[in-house]
Amino acid sequence: MDAFSPSPPAWTQTAIHGVQFHCPRCHNKASQAQQVWINRRSPVMGEDYRRKWQEFYQCECGQAWWGWSSDRPPTNVNKPID
């Protein structure tokens, strides 16, 4: 599955909103998802005039959920290791 495919995979049809940007069922982080799809065809303009997208995740517990790209917590990928 290509996360940037223009067509949504079937599992996104049952997705529920993960308001706090984690799986609503088991609370796993998005980084633990088995599959990801980003709806890049329908961006939404946020309050700060920046675009945001729906990001869909299929959790390892079987729950499909989505969250806004603007709600994704920051990562420490670029943070230097002490």
C-alpha positions, 0 to 999 in steps of 0.5 A, spaced: 500 500 500 502 506 497 501 512 503 500 517 497 496 513 492 490 517 489 485 512 491 483 510 498 484 503 500 478 499 503 480 499 510 479 507 510 471 507 509 470 504 517 475 509 520 474 513 526 477 520 528 482 519 533 481 526 536 488 525 540 492 522 534 492 515 537 488 509 536 482 510 539 481 503 541 488 501 544 491 508 544 497 505 540 501 511 536 501 512 529 508 510 528 505 503 530 500 503 525 500 497 520 498 501 514 497 508 512 494 512 507 494 520 506 488 523 503 492 529 499 487 530 494 482 534 499 486 539 503 483 543 508 485 550 510 486 551 517 485 557 522 492 559 520 491 559 513 496 552 512 493 546 509 492 540 513 490 533 510 487 527 513 491 521 515 488 514 515 492 509 520 490 502 520 492 499 527 495 493 529 489 492 533 485 492 527 482 499 528 482 504 522 482 511 525 484 518 522 487 524 524 489 531 521 496 532 519 496 539 523 494 535 530 500 530 529 505 531 535 512 533 534 517 528 533 524 528 535 527 525 529 532 531 528 533 532 536 541 531 537 542 525 542 545 527 548 
